[in-house]
Amino acid sequence: MPYLQIYLAPDQLDAGGKARLAAGATRLLADVLRKRPEVTVVRIVATPADQWYAAGGPLSLLGRAAFADLKITRGTNTEAEKARFLAEFHRLLDDTAGPMSAPTYTVIHEIAGTDWGYDGLGQVERGGAGRPAMMTPVRHHITGAESVEPGTPVEALAEFYRAFNGRDLELMRRNWHPDECVLDNPLGGILRGWAEIEPLYVRLFGGPARVHVEFYDYTLHEGADLFVAAGRERGTFERGSTRIELAIRTSRVYRKVAARWRQIHHHGSIEEPELLARYREAVLGG
């Protein structure tokens, strides 16, 4: 339940510009901080330039300025997520209301779930407080088409799905650890080592079937040189006139090797018996 108040000086945006800024901020709060758009409130306040001073002088000597005050529930976001939001929100301000010439501050206030709420209920009563940030599922999906920060777990995951959906065997090879890796296939069986795993992708990428999946509803659990991503995949399997909507529970484990994340374990399972049977028949019976 974030509340974002943006102060601008001078009043340089018309109604359409304010709407674009509010929409962009709401989208960032959802994509970066995992806040629900339906309970996100953005207020844009235009103030006279003669009320602003920077570097000891009036704003009229500097140009445009902005100040943003964001309130979120304490403990629901990681330091990395907040840092990313600060950087991307500043770019949004520059793109929609800038360029900013005076110092532009964005302040994130983390408030205990007992100390604020909406519609008469606090976060504790709504069940939204007290959950550690890493246990709050990320709702937006990863397909491989994302532009994400290099060297991060999300970048490693995006690389995998870029390789998978793009049928790129070389990129897939770089994503996996060359020796220490295990794949538990949704169709059954365990493949150990890249020498066993690679033929699976060779057949899939070179065959007539087209499979496209995205990763979503996931949590990330990161250590110094290891991270686990646990979530779900959804997508499609298409072969001739056969089309199957996929729903797979998925976990992936990566280890950092020479400053690069390499996948060492993947487990996928299809919990719906009918879907599993149709998928097995389409892949193994054809």
N, C-alpha and C positions, 0 to 999 in steps of 0.2 A: 504494500500500500504506500507507494512513494508519493511525496508531495514536492514539486519542484517550482520554485519561484525565480523568475528571471527578470532582472532589472536592466533596462536599456536606456542609454542617453547618447545623443538626443533621440527623439521619437522618429526614427528613420524608417520604420516598417509600416506598411499599410496593412489592412485586415488580411489580405492574402499572404503577405510575408509573415505575419504573426502565426497564421494557421500552419504554414510550412515549418516554421521553427518549432511549434508545439508538436506537430506530427513527427518531426525528426527526433525530438527529445524523447517522445514516448517510445519510438522505435528503438532508440539506443538503450533506454531503460529496460526494455524487454529483451533485446538481443545480448546485451553485455551484463546487466545486473539481474536478469531473469525476473523482472517485475511484470506483473499482470497488467496489460493495457487497460482492462475494464475497470480497474480501481486506481489507475494512475491519474493524478491531477497536475496540470501544468498551468501556472499563472504567469502572464507576461505583463510587466509593469513598465510603462514608458514614463520617464521622469525628465524634468527640465535640465538642460546641461549646466545651468548656473548653480545647481545643487551638488555638483560633483567637483571634487578637487583631487589632483594626483600630482605627485612630485612637488608638492607645495604650491601648485598653481591651479587656476581654474581649468576645467575641461575644454573650454573654448580654445585654449592654446594647444591642446593635444589632439582633439578629434572625437572619436567614438569610444564608448566604454560600455562594459557590461559587468554584472555581478550575478552569480547564480547561487541559490541556497537550496540544497537537496536534503530531504529528510527521509531516512530509511530505517528499518528495524535493525537493531544491533545484532551483529553476528550472522547476518544472512548473506554476506558477500565476503570474498577473499580480498586480500590486499592487491593481488594482481588484477582482479576484476575492477576494483575501484580505480586503480591506476589507468587501466585501459579506458574506462568511462571518462575520466578527466581529460585524457588526450583526445578522444573522439568527439566529446562534447565541445571542446574548444574549437576543433575544426568545423563543427556544425555552426557554431556562433560566427566564426569568420566567414563561412560560406553564405550564411543567410542574412546576417546583420552587420557584417564587418566590411572591410578589415578593421580590427580593433587596434587602436593606437595607444590607448592608456592601459595600464596593467589590468588584466582581466582575471578576477578571482572566481573560483568555483569551490564552494564549501560543502562537504558531505557531513551531515549530522547523523550519527547513529544513536537511535533512541530505544530504550528498553521497551519491550513489548507490552509491559504493564502501564506505560506512561503515555500511550497515545492510541487512537483508534479512529474509526469512522462509523457513521450511522449508529452511534450509541454503543458500539462494542469495541473493546480493545483487541490487540493482536493475540493476547493469550486466550481470550474467549473465542476468537475466530480460529484458533489452532495454528496461527502463522508465526508464532514466536518460539524461541528456544531451540529450534532445529539448527544444528551446525551448518555453516555455508556449504561444506562439501557434501552434505546429505540432502540438499535441495536439488531435485533433478533439473537439468538444463533442458528446456523445452524446444529451443530452436534446433533444426536438424543440421547434420553435416553430410554433404554430398561429394565434397572434393572440389567444388567450384568456389569455395570461400577464399577470401584474402585475409589471412590471419598472421599473427606475429610469429616470425621464424623462431625455431628452437623450442616452442612450447608443446605441451601434450596435445592441444587441439590441432596444432599444425601437423603433428605426426599422424593423428587420426584422419585429418583431411587428406593427407598424402595417400593413405591407404585407400580411401574411397575414390580419390581421383584415379588411382591406378586400377581399382576394380571396375568402376563404371566406365573408364576410358579404355579398358582391355590393354593396359600398358604393362607388359611382363617385366620390363627392365625396371620400371619404377616400383613395381611390386617386389621385385628382388631386393631393391635397396631398402624397402620398408621393413622387411623381415631380418632378424638376426641370421647370419649365414650358417651358424652351427646349432646354437642352443634355441630351438623353437619347436613348438608342439601345436598342432591344429586338431581340435575335436570337431569333426564335421557334423552339421545338422542332419546329414543323411546316415550318420553312423560311422564308426571307425575312428582311429587315432593315427595321425601322421606325425612322425618325429623326424626333425631335421629338414633343412631346405631341399635336400635331395629327394625326399618323399613328398614334400608339399608342392614343389614346383610343377610336377606333372599334372596336378589337379588344375592349376591355373592355365597351363598350356592347353588342356582339353577344353576348359571353359571358354577361354578367350578365342580359341580357334574353331570352336564348334558352331552349330547353327542357332543355338539358344542365345537369347539376349536377356541378361539379368541386370537390373538396376536397383540399387538399394540406397537408403539413407539411414543414418544413425541419429537417434533422438531419445528423449526422456532418459538421459544418462547422468550419472554422477562420476566425478573424477576424484581419485584418491592418490595423492602424489607424495613420494618421499624424495630423498636426495638424488637417487639414481634409478628410481622405479616408479611407475604409475600404473594404476588399474582404472579402466573405463568400463562401467557396467550399465547397460541400458537395453535398448530395443532397436531392431531394424525393421523397416517396412519398405516395400518395393514391389517389383513385378518380375515374373519369369515369363518369357514369351518364346514360343517355338512353333512355327507354323501357325495353325489355328488355335493352339493352346495358349491360354493366358491365365496365370495364377497370381493372385494378390498375396504377397508374402508377409508374414508376421513372425519375427524371430527374436528370441531373447539372446542377447549377445554380451560377451565380456571379452576384453582385450587387455593384455599385459605387455608393457614396454619397459625395456631397460636402456639406460643411457650408456652408450659405448662411444668413446672418443668424441664427446660433445654432441652426439646424435642419438635420438630415440630410435631403438630398433625393437620390432615386435617379437616377443618370445612365446606368447601363448594366445590362442583364440579359442573360445568355446561358443558354439551356437546351438540352440535347441528350438524346435518347433513344438509348442505345447499342445496345439489343437490336433487331435488324432486324424481327423478327416483331411486337414490341410497337409499334414505330414505324409499321409498316404498318397494324395494327389501329386505332391512334389516328388516323392520317391518314384512313382510311376512315370512321371514326365522325364525325370533325369536318368533314372536307371533302367526303365523299361523301354525307352525309345531307342 
